[in-house]
């Protein structure tokens, strides 16, 4: 201590040194700033009167100074934690000038009206502010205040500067430890997120891990994930972690086009920080819900990967000013890693979905292989068949809807496959569905698919036939069996090429060629209210009517030889001869089951044949006289074909019109409708 020391003159030098030593010991043993200032508030007044002791720290991110701690020795309401502009607070002035500031009467100082009015309300009247600085950096300011006026003199500066230097070292050490701790926590957070990214492809698990890690940095934080759906141009919130939710924000999946900080961050591709006043500017349900939950600040960071924005990572807090630049920068780093994990998860889900689709397509392809049907198997030389094939060649290159009509067993599926084979879609899937073979309750799921949990027994997501047929051809056989309540949804697919899976609100777009087939009279069904008229006209863009085998007797021998050779090769039997009597009998038969009946009969004959001659069990057939060949005039019109068909059925039923075995039942017509058609076509029973 020099003789020119400016230490206070009243206390003796020994007491000053002792107090400084005690202050040094207090600083060395305290690692908590609040505890340190509590002890300083007891020691400093032993040398200099102090009723208020304040620690001001500079915040470089927003260039403000915060009154971090205010320790009082008198009853007062004043509290710390407020940010101040540098020129509006004595601590800011001291920080900038790095010189002590002495104010003898704060009521007479107009520089810091807001600060001094608050201090005066709590009883303070004078103060001394000193810079808080180490050899390495400027930290802020230390303020000593007294309830008395003119308490501090320049002679007090040396002692207070000693205190300030000691406190600066202590504060710097504490801040350094806090910074190291923060860096460690931030690094641990990024490591935890990275571990989650590389360890799971499940979106729920990834987000749960990220949310838990964020709560270690920001207590009681609310987190959510927004994903952008480019198909619908809307946002979805697949996951939400809101531990203290009051019930205003629901864990909904679809957000839609709702304006919010998250959607704004998405479009700007920049992290966005918001506070309560910002949120009130958004006229949206999301904003109102967040405010109702008591959220007062938050941040949204875009999820960018490969220059594509997948969505946003959002955090919110019930505290004001909860997100500074440093925390937002950390959130952006987390968002970068989450984007990678999200991209991996979405890619995995897409691959998994495609794999399931391929597996289901493979089932269809295997089924096609088992049926052994293809375009080359359309066998025949009749003019009736050639006329049908000519129609197929005309319409196949287009994408027009085709309605194939004909009796059971006439080869409607073969014609559908021929349409697909001759089209530009032949490299894609040909997906078929027999609408009569699927229970009514499951038909919608088969056509359009379903989500997991859509109904009892839906234990997994399933793609429907339309989804599998995308960019290919879908063939719906027995389309007349589709229930009325499902026909409207089918009509929508035909018109708009879009649908939703059962249990989903996501609209899916498909590009399919539609081919339908039926053995029923759809016109009569429309008249009877059993089939939608608008759907019928949508299906009937290009109708193809297949003749029954009885109408093309010329093709019977050709088909008999073809089926005989095929089954003989398959069964390894050397059948070389088909007796004339057998062929003549087959040619004269009326074939109510058409080609399918002929195929089954020949297979049975090959099985029974023991030598090189085809053995046909003629007792299985009811021989019928050969039909008179129709006149060219009658065959040239659809009306002529209909007349010949009705006459043939009447002959087979011995001209019995009504009853369960009558012609009307076989033609699937009402008795009165058949009688009306007979009058119109001038059909009468021969004498």
N, C-alpha and C positions, 0 to 999 in steps of 0.2 A: 504494500500500500504506500503510495507516494504521498509526500506532504501536500501536493496539489490535488489530492483526490477530491472528487465531488460527491462522495458518499454523503448521505444525510448526516447532519452535524449532531443531532440529538442522541441517537443510539451510539454507544461506544463501539470502537472499531472491532474489538473482540467479539461483541455480540453480532456485528454484521457478518464477520467471517464465519462465526458459528452458524448463523442462519443460512449463509450461502452453502456451507458444508452440508447442512440438513437438506437444503433444496437439492443439492447434487445427489445425496443419498436417495432422496425421494424419487428423483428422476431415474436413477439407476435401477431401482427395484420395481418401478411401475411400468407395466407394458400396456396398460389401459389408460387412454387419455382422460377419461372421466375421473378415474381414481387419482390420476396425477393432479388434475386441477382441483379436486377436492382437498388434497393435501397442501397444494400451493396456496389455496385460499386461507389456510390456517397459518402458514409460515410467513408469507410476504407481509401481512399486516404487522408483524413484529418489528418491521423496519419502516414500512411506508403504509399509511392508511389505505385500505382497499375494501370496498363494499361489493364491487362487481369485478369479476375477472373473466375476460372473454377471449376466445380463440377464434381468429378469422383465417380461413384457408381459401386460397385462390383456386378457381375452377377454370382451367385453360380451355375446355371444350366450348364454354359459352362466355368466357371472359367476364366472369362475375366473382364476387367474394362472398363466402358463406360464413355466417356466425355459427360455427359448428358447435361450440360449447360455451355456455354462459353459466358460471358458477357464482352464486350470490351468497352474501353473508347476512342479508336482510330479507324480510318477506317481500317477494316481488312476483309479478306475473310474467315477466320477460322470459322468453325461451329462445333456444337456438334453432337452427335448421332453415333459416331464411336466406335466399340469394339476394345480393344487392349489386347494382351497377357500381363500378369502381369509384366514379366521381360523386356518388350519392352517399358514401359511407366513409367515416374517418379511417377505417381500416384499409379501404381501397386507396385512399390518398397516400397513406404511409407506405403501402405496398409499392405504389408506383414511384414515389420519391425516394424511398429507402431512408427517410429521415424521421425522427420522433416528432410527434404532434402533441401540443399541450393546449388544452381548452380549459380556462379557469371557470367560465360560466356558460354552460351549454344553452341556457335560455337566451343568451345574447348572441349566439352564433347562428347565422342564417344559411350556412353552407349545407348543413345536413338536417333539414327541418324534420323530415319523417323519422329518422333514427333518433334524433335528440328529443323529439316530443314523446316517443315511446319510453326512452330512458328516464326522462323527467317524470313521467307518470308513475314510474316505479321508485322515484326518490333520488335518482342520480343528478348531480349538479356540475361535476367537473370530471375530466378524464385526462389520461395520458396514454397515447397510442405509440407503439414501437414496432418497427419492422421485424418479422420473424424470418430470419435468413441464416442459412449455413454457408460454408465455403463452396458448396456445390450448387445450391439452388435457392431461389426465393420461394418461401412457402406461404406467407400471408402476413398477419399482424397479430400483436398481442395488446389487449386493451385493459387498462387499469382504471376503474371509475370509483368515485366517492360520492357520498350523499352531501358532503360539504362543498362549498364553493372554494375555488383557489387552493385546493388541497395539494396539488403537485407543483413543484418548482424545478427549475433546470438542475438544481443540486441533487434531485432524485434520479436524474437520468442515468448516471453511471451504475447505480445499484440495479435499477430496472433493466438496463441494457445487459448487465451480467445475467440477470434472471432470464431475460429474453433469449440470450445466446444459449443458455443451458436448456431452456424449453425448446428452442429450435432444433437442437441436436436430438432431443427426446422425441419430438414430433416427427422429425425426419426419419428416425429409426422405426417408429411405429408405422408411419406411412410406407416406408420401404418394406417392412414385413407384410403390411396389408397388400401392397402391390405384388409382392412375391406370392402371397397367398392367393390373390386374385388371379395372377398368371397361372399358378398351379391349378386353381379351380377351373379356369378357362381351358387350360390344356387338357385337364381331366375330362371336362365336358366334351371337348372335340374328340378326345380319344374314345369316350363312351359312345358318342354318336357314330364314330367310325366303326367301332366294334359292332354296333347294332346294324349298320349298313351292310357289313360283310358277313354277318352271322344269320340274317333272316331275310326272306323274300316275302314275308307276310306283312302287309301294310299295317294291320292292327298292332302286331308285336313291335314293329319298327317305331311307330308313333308313341306307343306306351313307353318305350325305352327313352326316346327323345324327351318326352314330357317329364318323366321322372328326373332326368339329368338337368333339365332347365330349372326345375324347382329347387335344386341344390344351389343354383346361382340367384334365382329370383323367387323368394318364398311366396307361396300362395298365388302363383301365376296361373292364369288360364291360357290354355293352348288349343289351337285348332288348325286344321289343314283344309285348305280350299284347293279343289282340283278343277281344271277347266275341261269341259267337254266340247270339243271342236264340232262334233256332229250337231249338237243342239245349241251351241254357242251360249251355254249356261254354265254356272258354277255349281259344284257339289261339295258338301262338307261330309266326307266319309267318316271322319273321326273327330271327336271333341273331348278334351280333358278339362272338366270344369268341376273341381272337387267341392266347391262351396256354392254351387248353383242354387238360386232361389226358385227356379222354375220358369223364368221368362224366356231363357234361351233353351230351345229344345235341340236334341241331338238328331236333327233332321238331315236327310241325305242330300236333297236338292235345294239349293239356294236360289237358283234362277238367275235373273239378270239384275238382282238387287244391288244398288249402289252402296258401297262401303269402303273404308280404308283399304281392305284387302283387294277389292276389285280395282281400285285406283293404283295400288302398288303393282298389281298384275300388268295393267296396261302401260304403266310408266317404266316397268322393269327396274325400279329403284325402291330401296327400303323406305318405308314411310312411318313416321312417328306421329301419333295423334294424342290429343288430350280431350277433356270433357267438352270444351267449347267447340273443338273441331268436329267431334262426333255429332253435336247438335245441328251441324250444317247439313247432314245427310238426311234426306227424306226417304228413309227406308226402314223396313221391319227390323233388319239386323241392327241398325244403329239404335233404334228405340229399345230393342231388347237388351243390348249391351248397357245402355244407360240405366234401364230399369234394374239391371243386376248390380248396379253400383260401380261399374268399371269407369275409371277416371283417366287412365292413360294406357297406351299400348303401342305396339309396333308390328308392322307387317313386312316380311321380306319375300321377294319373289323367288320361286324355285326354278332356277335356270340350268339347263343342261343341253350342251351342243347347240347353243344359241336359240333354244326353244324354251318358252316359259310354260311349265306344267301346272303352276298354281301359285299359292302363297303359304308360307308358314306364319301363323299369327299368334301373338302373345298379348295378354292384357292384364292390368293390375288395378286394384282398388285404391292405389296410392297416386297422388299427383306427381307429375314429373318423375315417373318411375323408370324412364328410359332415356339415358344420356347417350352421347355419341359413341362412347366406348362399348356400352351394352348393345347398341344397335349394330355396331361393327361385328361384335361377337355373334349376334343373331344372324347376320348375313353369312358368316362363315358356317354356322350350323346349317343354315338353309342350303348352302352349296352342297354340303354332305348329304343332307336329307334329299335333295334333288337327285343325287346319284342313286341313293337307295330307292327312292320312289320310282325312278326310271327303271331300275333293275326289277322292282316288284311288278310294275306295270308290264314290262317286257315278259317276265316270267308268267304272269297271269294270261297274257296274250298267247304266249307259246303253249301254255297249258290248255287254253281254250281251243287253239288251233289243233293241238294234239288230240283232244277229245273229238273235235270235228272230224279229223282225219281218221280216227279210229271208227267213228260212226259211219263215215263215208266208206271205209274199208269193209264194214259189215254189209253195206248196200252192194259194193262191188263184188264181194264174195257171193252174195245172194244172186247177183246177176250171172256170175260164172256158173253157179249151181243150176240156174234155170236153163242155161245153154241156149239162150235166145239171142239172136242178133239180126241185123238187117238181111243178111244172106239167106235167112231161113224163111223168108216170105216166098212160098212156093206156089206156082200156078201159071197157067197159060191162058186163062179165060179173059174175054174182053172186059168182064166186070172187074176183075182184079187189076188188069192193066189200067183201067180208067181210074181206080183208086190210087195206084202208084204214080200215075201222072199228076194227080192232085197233090200227092206228097212232094214230088219233085218241084212243083210250082211254089208251094207255101213254105217248104223247109228252110230256104235261105233267109226268109224274113223272120222277124221276132213276133209275128202275130200269134194270138191265142188260137188254138185249134181244138175243136170239139169233135171227138171220134164217137160215132154212134153205131150200134150194132148189137146183135144178140150175143149172149154168153158163148165164149168159145170161138169167136170169129177172128181173133188175133189182134185185138185193139192195142195190146201192149206192144206187139211187134211193130205196128204202124207208128206208135209213139216213139219207139227206139229209132225207127228209120228217120223220123223227123229230126231227132236229136243228132243222129249220125251224119245227116246231110246238111246240118246247120253250122254256123261259125262257132257254136258252143261245144262242138264235139270233144274238145280236149278237157272240158270241165265235167262236173258230176251230172249224172242222170239219176235223179232221186224220185222214187215212186212210192205211192201210198195207196193202198186199197181202203177206201173210206168205209166200206161195209165190213171190213175185218177188224176194225178198231172199235172198242166200246165207246158209246156216245160221250161218256164222261171224260174219256182220255183223248178224244180226237183233237180237241183244241191244243192240248199240250204237245201232241205228236206233230201238229202242223206248225205251231208257233214257239214251242219250247216253254220252259218255265225256270224260275229262280228257285234257289234252295229255300224250302219252307213255304212255298206258294200254296201248298195244300198238304193234307195229311199224306205222308209217304214220299214227299218230295225232299229226299235227303241230300240231294246234290243238284247243282245247276245243270240244265240240259238244253242243248240246242235243238230247235225244231227242224222239220224237213225243209221249210222255206229258207232257213238260215244255211243249211247244208247245201242247198241247191244254188246258192248265190253265184251268179255269173254262169250258171248252167241251166238245166231244164228240170222242171218238176212235173211229174205225171201223176194226176189224181184220178185213179180208177174208181168207178162206181160213185161219181160225184153227186148223183141224185140221192145218195144216202146221207148226205151232210144235213144235220138238223137245221131248222130255220134260224134258231138263235145264233148259230155260228156262221150262217151264210153272209150276214152283214160284214163280219170281220174279214171273210174271204173276199168279198167284193171290194173292201178297202185296199187289200193287197193288190188286187188286179188293177185298181184305178190309180192308187198313189204309190204302190211299191213300198209300203211301209207297214209296220206292225209293232206290237209290244209283246214281250214274253209274259206269260202268266206270272203275276206277282211283281212285275217291274213297271216302272213309269218311263223307262228309257225307250224312245222310239228308234227302231232299227230300220235301216234302208236296205233293200235287196234289189238285185238286178237278175230276174229270172225269166226264162221262157216258159209259158204256161200251156200245158196240154192236159185236157180233161177227157174222160171217157165215161159212157153210160150205156146201159142196155134198157133204160127206161125212157118213156115218152115224156120228156121234160115239158113239152108244150101243154100236155094234159095236166101235168103236175102243177104248172103255173096257174092254169084255169081252176084247178081244185084248191089252190092256196097252199100247196105243199112245197112249192119252190118259188123263190123270189124272181119276179119278172126281170128286174134290172140285172140280177146276176146271170140269168139265162142269156140275155142279150149281150152281156160282156163275154160270156163263154162262146157264144155262137158267132164269133167273128168269121171263122172259116170252118164250116162243118164238113166232116168227111163221114159218109155212111158206108159201113162195110156190109157187103152182101153175105147172107147165110150160105153155107156150103150147098144147100139144096138148090140155090140160085146159080151156082157155078159147077154143075155136074162134070164139066170138061176137066176140072182140076182134080177130081177124085182119084183117077188112076195115077196121076203124077204124084199126088200126096201119098198114096198107098205105097208106091215104089220107094219114095224118099224115106218114109218112116220105117219101112221094112229094112232097107239098107242100114239106116242109122242104128236101129235096135239090134240087128244081126251083128254089126261090128262091135257094139258094146258088149253083147253077150257071147261074142266069139262063136257064132253059129253060121254055117255055110249055106244060107238060104239063097237059092238061085232062081227059083220058079214060083210064080204066083198063078194058080190055076185060073183059067178063063171064067169058070163058074163063080169063083170067089170074087174076081174083079167085077163081073157083071152084077153080082148081088150087092156089092158095095156101091156101085154106081147108081143102082136103083133105089138105095135106101134114102129116106128123107132127112136123116141126120139132125134130129132136134138139138143135139149137143154140139153140132158143128165140128170144127176141126179138132177141138179138144176131145170130143167123143171118138173121132176117127183115130187120133193118136193113141189114146188109151186102148182102143180095140186092137190096133196093130201090135202094140207092145204085148198084150196078152196073147195074141196069136203067135208071135215070135217065141214067147216063153213055152208055149205048148208044142211048137214045131220041133220034131226030133231029127228030121233029115234035111234035104235040100229044098223041100217044097213047103211053102207057107201053109200052115194048118189053121183055118179060121173056124171058130165055133159059130156056125151060121144060126144055131138056135138062139144066140144072143141078139139076133136082129129080127125085126119084124119086116119081112119083105114088103115093099110098097111098089106100086106101079110107077114107072118112070113118069115124071111130070112132063106135060106138054111144054115144049120150049116157048117161052114168052115171045110175043111179037116184038119187032124192033120198035114199034110205036109205043107199046106199053113200057118197055125198058128204058126208053129215052127220057122218061120223066120220073120224078120222085113219086108222083101220084100213081104211076104204073107199077113201080116197085112195091108201094104200099098195098095196092090192089092184089097183086100176085101173092104177097105174103099173107094177107088176110084169107084169100081163097085157099091157100095151102093149109093153113091152120084149121079152117073150117072142114076141109076134107079129113084131116087127121082126127078131128073130134066128131066125125060123122055128122057134121052140121049142127051139133049141139052148141047153142050160144051161151046159155046161163049155167049156173051151178059151178061147184069147185073144180070140175074137170072140163068145163066148157071152154069155148074159144075165147070168150071175154076174159076169163081168168088167166088163160095162157098168154094172151096178148097184153095183160096187165091193164085192161080197160074196164070201164063200167059197162054193164049190159046195154044200157040206153045209148052210151057213146058208140059202141060197136054197131048197133042197129042203125044209128044215124050215119056212120061211115059207110055201111053197106048200101044204104039208099043213095048216098052221094056218089059212090063208086059204081053203082048199078050192079051190085052183086046179089044174085039170087040162087037158091038151091036148085040144081038141075032136077028135072022130073025123072 
